[in-house]
């Protein structure tokens, strides 16, 4: 599963684990993605989105209709 937010486009970051002796090994900072299901009245059905915590707040602020319109304009299949 791709840990990417469909609304904000947030993707995992990469960095290093740094030990006490400062030896570095690769690590990955995953995005806090959740699967959320929203009812979209204009489509007449539920839509399941993969959203980060910030993406959920964006949907709450702008509304699901506006977010779905932007996703469809970008060519994302819902």
Secondary structure as a PSIPRED ss2 file (coil, helix, strand):
# PSIPRED VFORMAT (PSIPRED V4.0)

   1 X C   1.000  0.000  0.000
   2 X C   1.000  0.000  0.000
   3 X C   1.000  0.000  0.000
   4 X C   1.000  0.000  0.000
   5 X C   1.000  0.000  0.000
   6 X C   1.000  0.000  0.000
   7 X C   1.000  0.000  0.000
   8 X C   1.000  0.000  0.000
   9 X C   1.000  0.000  0.000
  10 X C   1.000  0.000  0.000
  11 X C   1.000  0.000  0.000
  12 X C   1.000  0.000  0.000
  13 X E   0.000  0.000  1.000
  14 X E   0.000  0.000  1.000
  15 X E   0.000  0.000  1.000
  16 X E   0.000  0.000  1.000
  17 X E   0.000  0.000  1.000
  18 X E   0.000  0.000  1.000
  19 X C   1.000  0.000  0.000
  20 X C   1.000  0.000  0.000
  21 X C   1.000  0.000  0.000
  22 X C   1.000  0.000  0.000
  23 X C   1.000  0.000  0.000
  24 X E   0.000  0.000  1.000
  25 X E   0.000  0.000  1.000
  26 X E   0.000  0.000  1.000
  27 X E   0.000  0.000  1.000
  28 X E   0.000  0.000  1.000
  29 X E   0.000  0.000  1.000
  30 X C   1.000  0.000  0.000
  31 X C   1.000  0.000  0.000
  32 X C   1.000  0.000  0.000
  33 X E   0.000  0.000  1.000
  34 X E   0.000  0.000  1.000
  35 X E   0.000  0.000  1.000
  36 X E   0.000  0.000  1.000
  37 X E   0.000  0.000  1.000
  38 X E   0.000  0.000  1.000
  39 X E   0.000  0.000  1.000
  40 X E   0.000  0.000  1.000
  41 X C   1.000  0.000  0.000
  42 X C   1.000  0.000  0.000
  43 X C   1.000  0.000  0.000
  44 X C   1.000  0.000  0.000
  45 X E   0.000  0.000  1.000
  46 X E   0.000  0.000  1.000
  47 X E   0.000  0.000  1.000
  48 X E   0.000  0.000  1.000
  49 X E   0.000  0.000  1.000
  50 X E   0.000  0.000  1.000
  51 X E   0.000  0.000  1.000
  52 X E   0.000  0.000  1.000
  53 X H   0.000  1.000  0.000
  54 X H   0.000  1.000  0.000
  55 X H   0.000  1.000  0.000
  56 X H   0.000  1.000  0.000
  57 X H   0.000  1.000  0.000
  58 X H   0.000  1.000  0.000
  59 X H   0.000  1.000  0.000
  60 X H   0.000  1.000  0.000
  61 X H   0.000  1.000  0.000
  62 X H   0.000  1.000  0.000
  63 X C   1.000  0.000  0.000
  64 X H   0.000  1.000  0.000
  65 X H   0.000  1.000  0.000
  66 X H   0.000  1.000  0.000
  67 X H   0.000  1.000  0.000
  68 X H   0.000  1.000  0.000
  69 X H   0.000  1.000  0.000
  70 X H   0.000  1.000  0.000
  71 X H   0.000  1.000  0.000
  72 X H   0.000  1.000  0.000
  73 X H   0.000  1.000  0.000
  74 X C   1.000  0.000  0.000
  75 X C   1.000  0.000  0.000
  76 X C   1.000  0.000  0.000
  77 X C   1.000  0.000  0.000
  78 X C   1.000  0.000  0.000
